[in-house]
Amino acid sequence: MTDDRPTVVCIGGTTASGKSSLAMHVARALGGEILSVDSMQVYRGFDVGTAKATAAEQAEIPHHGIDFLDPREYCSAGRFLDVAREVAADASRRGVPLLAVGGTGLYLRAMLHGLAPRAPADSTLRAELRAEEASAPGWMHARVSEVDPAAAARLHPHDLVRLERALEVHRLTGSRLSDLQADHRFASSPFRFRLHVLRRDRETLRARVRARLDAMFAAGWVDEVRDRLAEGVPEDAPAMRALGYRAIAEHLRGGLDEAALRARIETLTMRFAKRQTTWFNREPSVRWVEPTGDFADRFLAETRPFLRPSGR
């Protein structure tokens, strides 16, 4: 039976593992395009700190899945998957190889296994829930603990977007969001999809993180944050959750000197990398890539037949 789903190869890995450079190498060789699988690169104006492809890289290789949201908007996995479906279908129609590149676990799981049908939403109800939280901080987490303990156990009390969604689903359907997600268990993939993940040892990764932080600060990361705040982007905006942005905002208020700022962001980045590694270790479909020797050419040779199968 012919599989007519769009074909996508994903290059995953922790932050600073070298995903983007490997993707550029493969895209150049195959005439391919790149889809970002990064929950922070979707935001306009958040470029330096999210390691978004430069203007020159985007001019050379078409990039998708970036710059399509205002910093104040929330991007769900469902919304990302809609974008990914459209991009992959278009690339398939044109016969262009597509590489998905990133390390956002929920987005990758959506691409690998699909998502449950969306529960209903109600903007008026969400506004009421936010008003209740504003009048009694901590109310939403306490309420979720009552109606959906499994969701409350994994959500931080300050993660108001997801707490709000859990309460919204329960109020509108009478069901727990955690049960709906567990029942689906991410069972149906919308793509012919392979997930290859770069594996770096921790000390090598730390050195790469430090080098990248140096490059980001030299490229004007602090000025980028200053400019977004001056434009009225609030510190609690979804885009400001990207690694380092709130720490830089604190630095701009005089709360952190430069040395303390760099140390904090390095620590946050390494913790994030550890969480990413845990996610990849638990995903059975991962194909590990050891970045040694001529690994980029070896990776190209391995993935070329999948991206360009015979007869296509």
C-alpha positions in Angstrom: 0.0 0.0 0.0 1.4 3.4 -1.0 2.1 5.8 1.8 1.2 9.3 0.5 2.0 11.2 3.6 4.6 14.0 3.3 8.1 12.8 4.1 10.1 14.7 6.7 13.5 14.1 8.3 13.9 15.8 11.7 17.3 16.7 13.2 16.8 17.0 16.9 19.1 17.5 19.9 19.7 19.7 22.8 20.3 23.4 22.6 23.7 24.2 21.1 24.2 20.6 19.9 24.8 21.6 16.2 21.4 20.8 14.8 21.1 23.9 12.6 24.5 23.6 11.0 23.9 20.0 10.1 20.5 20.8 8.6 22.0 23.6 6.5 24.7 21.1 5.2 22.0 18.6 4.2 19.6 21.2 2.7 22.4 22.6 0.6 23.3 19.2 -0.8 19.7 18.2 -1.6 18.2 21.5 -2.5 15.9 21.2 0.6 14.1 23.5 2.9 14.0 23.8 6.7 11.1 23.8 9.1 11.9 25.1 12.6 10.6 22.9 15.5 11.3 25.5 18.2 8.5 27.0 20.3 10.4 30.3 20.7 11.5 30.9 17.1 7.8 31.4 16.1 7.9 34.9 17.6 8.8 38.0 15.6 11.6 40.1 17.0 13.1 37.3 19.1 16.0 36.4 17.0 19.4 36.5 18.7 18.5 34.7 21.9 16.5 32.0 20.1 19.4 31.2 17.7 17.1 31.9 14.7 18.6 31.4 11.3 20.3 34.6 10.1 19.0 36.7 7.2 21.8 35.3 5.1 20.9 31.7 6.0 17.3 32.3 5.3 18.2 33.9 1.9 20.2 30.8 1.0 17.8 28.1 2.3 14.0 28.8 2.8 13.0 28.5 6.4 9.5 27.9 7.7 7.8 27.9 11.1 9.5 31.1 12.2 8.3 34.7 12.7 4.5 34.0 12.4 3.4 35.1 15.8 3.3 38.3 17.9 5.3 37.9 21.1 2.1 38.2 23.2 0.4 35.3 21.5 0.5 31.7 22.8 1.5 29.0 20.4 0.0 25.6 21.1 1.2 22.3 19.7 -1.9 22.2 17.7 -1.3 25.5 16.1 2.3 24.5 15.3 1.1 21.2 13.8 -1.2 23.1 11.5 1.8 25.1 10.2 3.9 21.9 9.9 1.2 20.1 7.9 0.8 23.0 5.5 4.6 23.4 5.0 5.1 19.7 4.5 2.3 19.3 2.1 3.5 22.2 0.0 7.1 20.8 0.0 5.8 17.4 -1.0 3.8 18.9 -3.9 6.9 20.7 -5.2 9.1 17.6 -4.7 11.4 19.5 -2.3 13.1 17.6 0.6 12.0 19.0 4.0 14.1 18.9 7.1 12.5 19.7 10.5 15.0 21.1 13.0 14.6 21.7 16.7 14.3 20.5 20.2 10.8 21.3 21.5 9.6 18.0 22.7 5.8 18.5 22.5 6.1 19.8 18.9 8.3 16.8 17.9 5.8 14.4 19.5 3.0 16.1 17.6 4.9 15.5 14.4 5.8 12.0 15.3 2.5 10.8 16.6 -0.1 13.5 15.9 -2.3 15.2 18.5 -5.6 14.4 20.1 -8.7 16.1 18.7 -8.9 19.6 20.1 -11.2 20.2 23.1 -13.5 23.2 22.8 -12.4 26.7 23.8 -14.2 29.7 25.2 -12.5 33.1 25.3 -15.0 34.5 27.7 -14.4 31.7 30.1 -10.7 32.2 29.8 -11.0 35.8 30.7 -13.1 34.9 33.8 -10.5 32.4 34.9 -7.7 35.0 34.5 -9.8 37.6 36.5 -10.2 35.0 39.3 -6.5 34.4 39.3 -5.7 38.1 39.4 -7.9 38.6 42.4 -6.5 35.5 44.2 -3.0 34.6 43.0 -2.5 30.8 43.1 -6.3 30.1 42.7 -5.9 28.4 39.3 -3.3 25.9 40.4 -5.3 25.1 43.5 -8.5 24.6 41.4 -6.6 22.4 38.9 -5.3 20.3 41.8 -9.0 19.6 42.7 -10.3 18.8 39.3 -7.2 17.4 37.5 -4.5 16.3 40.0 -2.3 14.8 37.3 -2.2 18.0 35.3 -1.6 20.0 38.5 1.4 17.8 39.4 3.2 18.6 36.2 2.3 22.3 35.9 4.1 25.1 37.7 1.8 27.4 39.6 2.9 30.3 37.4 2.2 28.4 34.1 -1.1 30.3 33.8 -1.6 29.4 30.1 -1.7 25.7 30.7 -3.5 25.9 34.0 -6.2 28.0 32.3 -6.5 25.4 29.5 -6.9 22.6 32.0 -9.7 24.4 33.8 -11.3 25.5 30.5 -11.5 21.9 29.2 -12.9 20.6 32.5 -15.5 23.4 32.7 -16.6 22.9 29.0 -16.5 19.1 28.7 -16.6 17.7 32.3 -13.4 15.7 31.4 -9.9 16.1 32.7 -7.4 17.3 30.1 -4.8 14.8 31.4 -7.3 12.0 30.7 -8.0 13.2 27.1 -4.3 13.3 26.4 -3.7 9.9 27.9 -6.5 8.3 26.0 -5.1 9.5 22.7 -1.5 8.6 23.5 -0.3 10.4 20.4 -1.2 7.5 18.1 -1.4 8.8 14.5 1.5 10.4 12.7 0.6 12.8 9.9 4.0 12.4 8.2 6.5 9.8 7.1 8.9 10.9 9.7 12.3 10.1 11.0 13.8 11.6 14.1 17.6 11.8 14.2 19.2 13.3 17.4 22.7 14.7 17.9 24.3 13.3 21.1 27.0 15.4 22.8 28.7 14.6 26.1 27.9 17.1 28.9 31.3 18.9 29.0 31.4 19.3 25.2 27.9 20.7 25.3 28.8 23.1 28.1 31.8 24.4 26.1 29.5 24.9 23.0 26.9 26.7 25.2 29.5 29.1 26.5 30.8 29.8 23.0 27.2 30.4 21.7 26.4 32.7 24.6 29.5 34.7 23.8 28.4 35.0 20.2 24.8 36.0 21.2 25.9 38.7 23.5 28.3 40.0 20.9 25.4 40.0 18.3 23.4 42.4 20.5 21.2 40.1 22.6 20.9 42.7 25.4 19.9 45.4 22.9 17.3 43.0 21.4 15.6 42.6 24.8 15.8 46.3 25.6 14.1 47.0 22.2 11.3 44.5 22.8 10.6 45.9 26.3 10.6 49.5 24.9 8.1 48.4 22.3 5.7 47.4 25.1 6.3 43.6 25.1 5.5 42.7 28.8 7.9 40.5 30.8 5.2 37.9 31.2 4.6 37.6 27.4 4.9 34.0 26.1 7.9 35.0 24.0 9.7 36.2 27.1 9.8 32.6 28.4 12.6 31.9 25.9 15.8 31.1 27.7 17.7 34.1 29.0 15.2 36.9 28.1 13.8 37.4 31.6 17.2 37.3 33.1 18.4 40.0 30.7 15.3 42.1 31.6 16.4 41.8 35.3 19.9 42.8 34.2 18.5 45.9 32.5 16.7 46.8 35.7 20.0 46.7 37.5 19.3 43.4 39.3 22.2 41.4 37.8 25.6 42.4 36.7 27.0 41.0 33.5 29.0 38.2 35.1 26.0 37.1 37.2 23.8 37.3 34.1 26.0 35.1 32.0 26.3 32.6 34.8 22.6 32.4 35.3 21.8 31.9 31.6 24.5 29.2 31.3 22.9 27.4 34.3 19.4 27.7 32.9 20.6 26.5 29.5 22.4 23.4 30.9 19.3 22.6 32.9 17.1 22.9 29.8 19.5 20.7 27.9 19.2 18.0 30.6 15.4 18.1 30.3 15.7 17.8 26.5 18.0 14.8 26.9 15.6 13.1 29.2 12.8 13.6 26.6 14.9 12.2 23.8 16.0 9.2 25.9 12.4 8.3 26.4 11.4 8.5 22.8 11.8 5.0 21.3 11.9 6.2 17.7 15.1 8.3 18.1 18.0 7.5 15.8 21.1 8.7 17.6 23.8 10.6 15.6 27.3 10.7 17.0 28.9 13.9 15.8 32.4 12.6 15.1 34.6 12.7 12.0 32.7 13.2 8.8 29.4 12.7 10.4 27.6 15.3 8.3 28.4 13.5 5.1 27.5 10.2 6.6 24.2 11.6 7.8 23.6 12.9 4.3 24.2 9.5 2.8 21.9 7.9 5.3 19.0 10.3 4.9 19.2 10.9 1.2 17.3 7.7 0.2 14.5 8.5 2.7 14.1 12.1 1.5 14.5 11.2 -2.1 13.2 7.6 -2.5 13.6 5.9 -5.8 11.0 6.8 -8.4 10.4 10.2 -7.0 
